[in-house]
Amino acid sequence: MGFKRKHLIGLEDATPEEIETYLNTAESFKSIFDRKIKKVPALRGRTVINLFFENSTRTRTSFELAAKRLSADVINFSVSTSSVSKGETLIDTAKTIEALESDMIVVRHSCSGVPLLLTKTLKSGIVNAGDGMHEHPTQGLLDLFTIREKKKKIKGLKIVMVGDIAHSRVARSNIYGMTKMGADLTLVAPPTLLPKDIENLGVKVDHDLRKAVKGADVVYMLRIQLERQKRNLFPSIREFSTLYGMDEDKLKLANKDAIVMHPGPMNRGVEISSEVADSEQSVICEQVTNGIAVRMAVLYLLAGGETNEIASLSGQGN
């Protein structure tokens, strides 16, 4: 049975069943990572275009590698050397790119809503790789995948997310995804870094990290997004780090088998200490690896891939 969606704009409107399908498909694709030849012919003959209007290393490279492992043709579009810098509109640029006979366009933009706008204008499948302060759905999915892989479940886990919630698209996708999958999610931040009425999304809120982290199964640290803040929202970096930075002392309050996550890039010594980032409890590097499998699953499913064909695909290319 084929996947019903053509686009991935966010996890806000995703069902738990759809999220489960993404995760299960990613698990199947990850099984090829240990092979000598890490490619399957699932998207042979298809063209995937990475259209990034914001700088990115992790996400763009991850999508590029995911598409290549599915045997798709990949084009990386550089905005700085394109006609956009000469005044061409977003829509005209997108239409020009689609004229290259793209099947899927992966887009990142500083303005919220751009991926959704492109779904109304283009025929290609659109994947949101991060739009403004809205969502970053594939990051949310890879985080869920990593949690399920490490903890064997998501439902019922106590997850504590710490940091700049208000300006984080990663936080929004994770809030939608984690709550839909049954996690007990607590957000920890100073009041100025929390959206108003965020509790309406089914999460708890706390301003005391030491209190909130007690008994946590997952500790998820977020970067302070100074580039998106219009004014000073806390007294100093030093004070923020003292109260909300994760160090070995605070981590001891969580469960002994708790895992520590971060979407990257990390500000060591600010939201997370090097000792914690490099500890055995850290799964930050594994998140990066899992991102490839998850993005393979997203591209495959949105391109109309059949979930019952993955096993036979994974057997090819040995």
ABEGO torsion letter per residue (X at the ends): XBBABABBABAAABBAAAAAAAAAAAAAAAAAAABABABBAAABGBBBBBBBABBBAAAAAAAAAAAAAAGBBBBBBBAAABAAAAGBBAAAAAAAAAAAGBABBBBBBABBGAAAAAAAABABBBBBAEBEABBBAAAAAAAAAAAAAAAGBABGBBBBBBEBAAABAAAAAAAAAAAAAGBBBBBBBBAAABBBGAAAAGBBBBABAAAAABGBABBBBBBBBAAABABBABABAAAAAAAABBBAAAAAABBAABBBBBAOBBBBGBABBAAAAABAABAAAAAAAAAAAAAAAAAAAAAGBBAAAAAAAAABGX
